[in-house]
Amino acid sequence: MAATEADDADSALRRELYFYTLYRLLEASMLVLVLFGPVADMIGPPRHDLLARAVALSYLFMAALLFLFGRRGELRGNALAGIATDLFFGLLAIHTIPVAGTGIALMLMFNVGAAALLLPARYGLGAAMVAVAGIMVEYFWSAAVDESARMLAEPLMFSVGYLAIATLTSILGRQMRASHDLAARRGVETAHLTEVNELIIRRLRTGVLLVDGNDQVRLANEAAILLLGDAGEGHRDLGVALPELARRLAAWRVDGKTDETPLQIASDQPEVVPRFTRLLAGSDQTLVFLDDTSLVSRRAESMTLATLGRFSASLAHEIRNPLAAINYAVQLLEESDDVATADRRLLEIIRQQGVRMNGIVENVLGLARREPAKPEHVELVALIRHFVDDYRAGHPLENDSLSATASQPQVTTLLDPRQLHQVLTVLVHNALIYGRVPGEPARVGIHVHLDNHGLPMVDVVDRGPGIPERVARQLFRPFFTTSGHGTGLGLYIARELCRANQASLDHVPLPGGGSCFRIRLAGSPLKDRGRAPEKL
């Protein structure tokens, strides 16, 4: 990671390297111009004419090569090659062309500073030290061969200048690298935060739209796209996609008041409540939040169910006392000799229903407390047969019919029989009331069979008019009912009891009319699958 950041910092200095190579090309061109141009006669002959001309042309050739190919390789290698070329040919030029020595030494100061900027501190200061050593050696060399050499103060001042500019530009280069590293880290962090923010907005269950001052939709998260459906597909103009929402947005921009009336975007979409807020103070861009009313309803239902659970537990405790008194009175009547034989059957029904009512109270308490079921291995066909007998005995069917069939003589499964009894009571009761054609008796059947994986299923089937699709989607919602006398809790409790037994309860539409409520249970596959359905 550190090596990558260092490479990124070096790549940011490529532009400075380009200007450095361009400056070197300018230096070499000026040196050639001094020796071969019209000013050559004005400055006088060089100390070593042939050597001076060779140095100038060689420097121009090297400067051109570094300019053309110097930016392709490694930054450090290019900078080192460049400063070495500058010092070598520059110091030779100072010695061979003494009349231009001061100007050349001055121009080399920029080369030393550029090298210290591009290279690490030790290399930059090392180049400055080489320049100092070179200019001092050149001074003493010139003094040895020419008595009219420059004063010692001049190379000393250039030496101080080289060291000073190398130090300053090295510090500046270090700060540039540190600033770039910091900017790169901040950029990565900002990019990560942006991705996180986009993910949060995208995954929000509340629809979010960003609309500009011209009512053009600039952004829509996944929830908004799902809520808009076909209404927002392919449309960027809010006025075209959702005219009513655009009208409310325009009204909010005028008076700042939000109309919180639920808005039906499409016939197959849930209602939403729009809320508006400006993206920034003084900005014409507006954030539109679309709150799904179904989510609000489910949260309200959850709160209501929690309250109802506490109420149910309290009510169940209160029912136990009179129920115990009824059971006790029935026991006393059964022991009396004054009760007619024909009435004893009625007492038996009362006692059985009292026991069943006590089981229902226990189930309600278990559901309120979220207590687990008490499963046991049962033979499902015999259990259904016993349920049918009990229901016929306790609920006179008159002209209605209740029958049961099974695809196997025996089906073993694991469940709480009392809770299955309660689930079947709810399903059969609903089928007898709602699963009938007007003017005709109800025909309800309970069918036990196996699915393709050998798992047992219980179907409660009626031959009524069926359930419309819009109603079927809400059947298991708590408090949903199509009857003015129902509570809307029967199917909800039935499904919760099935889930407590690791089973599922679903509505299965029938193509020939009628309805089917299917309980899919856990059990062991049977070997005997080839027998014909058996009438119970």
N, C-alpha and C positions, 0 to 999 in steps of 0.2 A: 504493500500500500504506500509506504514511504517512497519507494523507488518510483512508483507511478506518479505520485505527486511531484517529485523532483523533475521527472521527465516533462510533466505538464508545465511546470514553472520554466524550464529551459525552452520549451516550445514557444512560450509567450515572449521570449527575448529574440525570436527569429527576426522580427522586424528591425530591431536595433542592429543585429548582425548584418542585415541587408544594407543599412545606411553606412555601417562601418566599412564594408567592402566597396561601396560606392565612393566613399571618401578616399579610400586607398587608391582607387582608380584615378580619382582626381589628382591626388598627390603625384602619382607616377606620370600622369599626363603633363602636369606643370613642370616636372623635372625634365621631361623630354623637350618641352617647349623652351625651357631655359637654355638647353644645350643646342637644339637644332632650329629654334625659331628665330624670328627677326631680332629678339632681344639679346641674342648670343654675343653680338659685337658690342653691346652696351655694357655688359658686366665684365668683360675681359676674359682671357683664356683660363681654363681650369688648371689645377695643379698637375693633374695627370689626365691629359685629354682623352687618350684611348680608353683608359680605365673608367673615366667618368661617363663616356658615351656607352660603354658596355654595361655599367651599373644602371644607367637610366633606362636603356632598352630592356634589360633583364627584369628590372623592377616593373616596368609597364606590362611585360609579358606575364609575370607572376600575378600582378594585380588583376589582369583580365581573366586568368584562370580561376583565381579565388572568387571573382565576381560571378563567373558563370556557373561554377560547380561548388562554391563554398557553402551554399545553403542546403545542400542535399545530405550532407553527412551529419556527424554528431556535432553539436554546438561547441563543446569544449575543445574537440580536436580542431575544428575550423578556426576558433579564436586563437588557439595556441599557434597554429600554422601561420595565421595572419600576423600576429604580433612579432613572431620570429622573423618573418619576411620583412616587416616594417623596420625592425631594429637593425637587421643585417644590412639591408640596402640603404637605409637612412644614414647609419653611421658611416658607411663607405662614401655616400654622397657628400656628407659634411666634410670628410677629409679630402676628397678629390675636388670639390668645388668650394673652397673656403669662403669665397665672396657671398655665397648663398647659405653658408653654414648656419647662421643665426636663424634664418627663416625656416630651414629644414628642421632644426632642433625644436623650434616653436611648433611646427606642424606635428612633429612626433609626440608632442604632449597630448594631443587629442587621441592618438593611437594608444598611448599608454592608458589613458583614462577609459577608453572604450574596452580595452582588454580587461581592465580591473572590474568594469561593470558586468561583462559577460562571463568572466571566469570566477571560480571560488576565490576567497580572500587570499589564500596562500599563493595561488598562481598569479593573481593580479599584482600583489606586492612583489612577488618574485620577478615579474616582468619589469616593474619599476626599478628594482635593484639592478637588473641587467642593463637597463637603459642608463642608469646612473654610472655604473661601472664602465659601460661602453663610451659614454661621452667624456668621462675623465681620462680613459685610456687614449681616446682620440685627441684630447687636448695635449697630453704629454707627448704623444707621437708627433703631432704637428709642431709643438715647441722644439722638439729635437731636430726636426729637419728644416724648420723655418723660424728664423729669429724674430720675424714680425707677427708671430702668432697672437691670438686674442689674449685678453687678461684672464687670470684665473677666476675672477669674480663671476664671469659669464657662465662657465660650465657649472660652478657651484650653485648659481641661482636656478639654472635649469634642473639641476639635481634635486634641489628643494622642491621645485615645481612639480617634477615627476612624482616624487614621493607623496606630496600633498594631494595632487589630483587623483593618484591611484588610491590613496586612503579614502578620500571622499566618495569617489565613484564605487569603490568596493562596498562601503557602507550603504550607499544608495542601491546597489545591486542586491545586497542581502535583504534590505527592506522591501525591494520590489518582489523578490522571491517569496518572502514571508507574507506579503500582502496578497500575492497570487495564490499561495497555498491556503490562506484564510478564506479568500473569495471562493476557491474551489470547494473547500469543505462546507462553507455556507451554501454554496450552490447545490451540493449534493443533499444537504439537510433540507434545503428549501424544496428540492425536487421530491424528496421522500415525503415531506409534509404535504406537498401538493397532491401526490398520489394518494396519501391517506385521506386527505380532505375530499378528493374526488370519489374515493371508495365509500366514504361515509355518506356523502350526498347521494351517490348512486344507490346505496343499499338502504337509504332511509325508507321507511314504510309510508312516510308522508310524501306526496307528490310535490316536486319543486320545479317551478318554471322561472327562467330569467327572461324578462320581456323588456325591450328597449323603448325609447320614447315614441317610436313609430309602430308600436304593437307588433314587432317582429320577435318571434321566440328564438332566443339565442342559445338556450340550454334547457334540457329536460332530463330529469333522472329517470331511472327505471320505473319507479312507482308512478310517476306522472304519465309515462308512456303507456303503462298498463291501464291507468284510469282513463286516459284519453281514448285509447283503442283506435278504432277507425277514424274517429273525429279528428285526431291530430296527425294521422299518417300522411306524410307528403306535404303538409301545410306548415309554413313558417309564419304566416300571417294569422295572428290570434283572432282578428275580426272575421276571417274566413273559416278557421277551424272551429272556434267557439264564440259565436257572436254574443251570447248572454254573458260569458265571462269577460269579454272585452268591454261590454257596456258597464259592468260592475267596476272594472278597473278604471274606466274613464270617470265614473262617478266618484270613486275613491280619490282620484287625483284632484278633483275639484273641491270636495268638502272634507276629505280625510276620514270619512265614515265608511265602515265595511258592512255590507249586507250579508248577514250570517245565515240567511235562508238556505237550506240545502239545495244544491244545484244538480239536476239530472243531466249528465253530459250525453249519455246515450241510453237507449232502452235496455240494453243488456249490460250496463255498467252500474255500479253502486253510486248512490248520491254522495256528493262531496260538498264541503263547506270551504269556500275560498277565503284566504287571508292575504293581505298585501303589506309589503314593507319596502322602503327604498334600499337599494344596495349600498349607497353612500349618501351622506348628507349633501343635498343639492344636485344629486345625480338624477338623470331621467330614466335610469334603469331600475326596474322593479322586480323584486322577488315575489312570486305568487306561490303560496303554500296551499295545497289541496288536501284537506283532511278527509279521509275516508270515513263516512258516518258508520259504516258497518264495523270498523275497528273500535270506534267509540261505543257502539252498541254492545260489542262483545266485552269491552272492559266494564261497562255498566252491568252486563249480565253476570260477569264474574263476581262483581261486588254483591249483586243481588243474590247469587247462588251461595256465596259465603254467609250472608245474613240468613238466607233460607235454611242453610245447613244447621246453623245454631238454633233456629226456630224449630226445625224438624226434630232435632234431638230433644229439645224441651217438650215439644208436643208429644213425642213418642213416650217420654217418661210419664206424662199425664194420662195417656191412653192406657197405660199398663194397669193402673189402679182399677178403673171400672171394668176392664177386661178380665182382670183376676176375679173380681166380684161376680161377673157373669159366669165364668167357668166354675166357680165354687157353687153358685146357685144351680147350675145344670147338674153338677155331681149330686147335690142333695135331691133334686127332682128324680134323677135316675135311681136313687136308692129308695124312693117312696113307692108304696104299694098302691097309692091312689091314682097314679098316672096310668091312663089307658094304654093298651099295647100299641094302638095305632099312633099315639102321640110320642111313643118312645123313639120312633124313627126321626121325628122332628127334633127331639132332644139330642139325638146322635149327630144330626146335621149341625145343630147349634154348637155342639162341642167341637166338631171337626173344624168348623169355620172359626171358632175361637182360637184353636191351636194354630190355624193358618194365619189369622190376624196377628197372633203373637209373633209368628215368624216374620211377617211383613214389618212389624215394629222393630224387630231385631235387625232386619235388612236396612231399614231407614236409618237406624242408629249407626250401623256399620258404614253406610254411605256417607253420613254426615261426618263420621270420624275418620273416613278413608281407611277403615279396617280391611284387611285382606279377606278374601273368601276362604272357606274351609272346604277345599275340594276333596272328593273321594271317588274311588272307582265305582262307576255305576253302569248298569246295563240300560242303554238309552231307550231301546224299544219298549222294555217293560215300564220304564219311567214315564214315557209318553202315554202308554196305555193306562197307567194309574192316574195320570193327570186328566185324561179324557173322562174317565169314570167319575173322578171327583168333580170336574166341572159340570158334567151332566147332572150330578146329584145336587149340587149347590146352586145351579143356574138353570131354571126351566127354559128349554129352548123353544117350546111350542112348535111352530112350523119350521123353524130353522134347523139346520143339520150341522153336526160337527163330527168329522171322521178323521181317521189316521191311517196311513199306509207306511210301509217300510220296504226298502229294496233288499234288506238282509234280515234274517231271523233274529240275529243278535248283533248289537253294535256297542262296543265298550268304549267308554271315554272317561275323562277325569274332570269333574266339576262339582260345584256346590248344588245339590239337588233342590234345596229350598229356594235358592236364587233363580235357578232355571224355571222352577214352578211359577215364581212371580213374573218372570219375563214372559212366559207363555200365556199367563193370565192377561197381561196387558195386551199382547198381540192378538189373542183370540177375542178379547172384549172389543178392541178397535175394529177387528174384521167383522164381527157380528153387527156392529152399529153402522160403520161407514162402508163396508164392503158388500153392499146389497144393491140390487137394481130396484128402483122404486116400484112398489106394488108386488114384489116377489120375495119369497123367503130367502134368507142368507144361506149360502153353502160354503162352509169353511173346512179346509182340510189341512192336516199336519202330516208332513211327509219326511221320513228319516231316510237318508241316503248318504253315499260317500262321493267325495270329489275325485278328480283324476289322480290325486296323491294318496288316496285312501283315508282322508280325514273326514270325520262325520259332520253332516250338516242337517239342520232341521229347518224345513220350510213351512211357514204358515201362509196358506194360499186362500184367497177368496175369489169369487166370480163376479165381483162388483164392477162399477164403471171405471175403476183405476184411479190413479193419482196423477194430476197434471204435473208436468216437469217443473214448473216454477214453484209448486208446493213441495214436490219431492226433494228439492235442494235444501229445504228448511225443516224437514220432518224432525230431525234430531236436535234442533235448537231448543234450548230450554224456553218455556213460556210461549212457544209457538203453537197455536191451535186454530183450527177452522171452525170450531164449535163455540157457541156462546156459553156453554156450560163446562167446558174443559179447562184444565189448568195448564196444559202444554208441557207437563212434566213426565207423563207416562213413558213416552218413547225415549226421552233423555235418560231417565233412571234405568230403563231397560238396557240401553246401550252401555251405561256405566257399570251395571251389574255384569254384562257380558265381558266387558274389558277386565273386570276384577277376576274373571275366570279364564283369562287368556283367550277369550273368544271375541268374535266380531258380530255385529248386527248391521245388516244393510238392507236397503230396499232394492228389489230387483223387478223392473217393469216386465210385464208379460205381453208378448206380441198379440195374443188372442183376447186381450181384455183381462181385467182383474189386477190384483196386486199380490206380490210375494215378499215377505220379510224373511230373510235368510240368516240363520244363526250358524256360523262356522266355528266348530269346536275343535279342541285338541284331542287326539285319540290315537289308537294303534290301528294300522290297516289290517283288514281281515283277509284271510285266504279265500273265504267263500264269498265270491262276488257274482257267481253265475246264477243264483237262484232267482226265481220270479218274485215280484213284489208280493208281500204278504199282507192280507187284510187284518186289521186289528179289531 
